[in-house]
């Protein structure tokens, strides 16, 4: 079981604004800043399980997929992420090549990391 993960970003505050908006439909919130301001933690309260660290972004860029409770939440994630400055990398829709009920949406964050919200349940 994975306890936490994260990405390295070039502008911590710009990425904070993006992720606060993009992840809100998934129930995620900003929860913690490491003393000294080098890392930020997000998650479903009370535990941070997704972290941003200041530095040179990972090469190659990272793909992180967040599980959504339903397809409407995937849609809301996509709209929020685009409104927050994310770039479209695959709008909401079925991805039957993964499995029959895989519904996902992909956006690129400010550093080009591929961030996804997905739902595995039929509607």
C-alpha positions in Angstrom: 0.0 0.0 0.0 1.3 3.4 -0.9 1.4 5.9 2.0 2.3 9.1 0.1 3.8 10.3 -3.1 4.5 13.6 -4.8 6.3 15.7 -7.4 9.0 18.3 -7.6 7.9 21.6 -8.9 9.7 24.8 -10.0 7.4 27.3 -8.4 5.9 26.1 -5.1 3.3 28.8 -4.6 2.1 28.7 -8.3 1.8 24.9 -8.0 0.0 25.3 -4.6 -2.6 27.5 -6.2 -3.1 25.0 -9.0 -3.4 22.0 -6.8 -5.7 23.6 -4.2 -8.2 24.4 -7.0 -7.7 21.2 -9.1 -7.9 18.7 -6.2 -10.8 20.4 -4.3 -13.5 18.4 -6.2 -11.7 15.2 -5.1 -12.0 16.2 -1.4 -8.3 17.2 -1.2 -7.1 20.3 0.6 -3.8 21.9 1.5 -2.9 20.5 4.9 0.7 21.1 5.8 3.8 23.2 5.0 7.2 21.8 6.0 9.0 24.3 8.2 11.3 26.3 5.9 8.8 26.2 3.1 10.4 23.5 1.0 7.4 21.2 0.7 3.6 21.3 0.9 1.3 18.4 1.8 -2.2 17.9 0.4 -4.8 15.2 1.2 -8.2 14.3 2.5 -8.1 15.7 6.1 -6.4 15.0 8.3 -3.6 13.2 6.4 -1.4 14.6 3.7 -0.6 11.9 1.1 0.4 14.1 -1.9 3.4 16.3 -1.6 4.9 19.1 -3.6 8.6 19.8 -3.2 10.5 22.8 -4.4 13.3 22.1 -6.9 14.0 21.1 -10.5 11.0 19.2 -11.8 11.3 15.4 -12.3 12.5 14.2 -15.7 10.7 12.6 -17.2 7.6 14.3 -15.8 5.5 12.3 -13.5 2.0 10.8 -13.9 -0.2 10.8 -10.8 -3.8 9.5 -10.9 -6.3 10.4 -8.1 -9.3 8.1 -7.6 -12.7 9.9 -7.9 -15.9 8.6 -6.3 -17.9 9.0 -9.5 -17.7 10.3 -13.1 -19.2 13.7 -12.1 -16.2 14.2 -9.8 -13.8 13.4 -12.6 -15.6 16.1 -14.7 -15.4 18.6 -11.8 -11.7 17.9 -11.4 -11.1 18.5 -15.1 -13.0 21.8 -15.1 -11.3 23.0 -11.9 -7.8 22.0 -13.2 -8.3 23.8 -16.5 -9.7 26.9 -14.7 -6.6 26.8 -12.5 -4.3 27.0 -15.5 -3.8 23.3 -16.3 -3.4 22.3 -19.9 -5.7 19.7 -21.4 -4.1 16.3 -21.9 -7.2 14.2 -22.4 -10.7 15.4 -21.5 -13.2 13.4 -19.4 -14.3 10.2 -21.0 -14.3 6.5 -21.0 -11.0 4.8 -21.6 -12.2 1.2 -22.6 -8.7 0.2 -23.6 -7.9 0.2 -19.8 -11.2 -1.5 -18.9 -14.9 -1.2 -19.7 -15.7 1.3 -16.9 -12.5 3.3 -16.8 -13.5 7.0 -16.9 -10.7 9.5 -16.6 -9.5 13.0 -17.4 -5.9 14.2 -17.7 -4.3 17.7 -17.3 -0.8 18.9 -17.3 0.2 20.9 -14.2 2.3 24.1 -14.4 5.5 22.0 -14.7 4.0 19.5 -17.2 3.3 16.6 -14.8 0.4 14.5 -16.1 -2.3 14.7 -13.4 -5.4 12.5 -13.7 -8.6 11.8 -11.9 -10.3 8.5 -12.6 -13.3 6.4 -11.7 -13.6 2.7 -12.1 -17.3 2.3 -11.5 -20.2 2.3 -14.0 -22.6 5.1 -13.8 
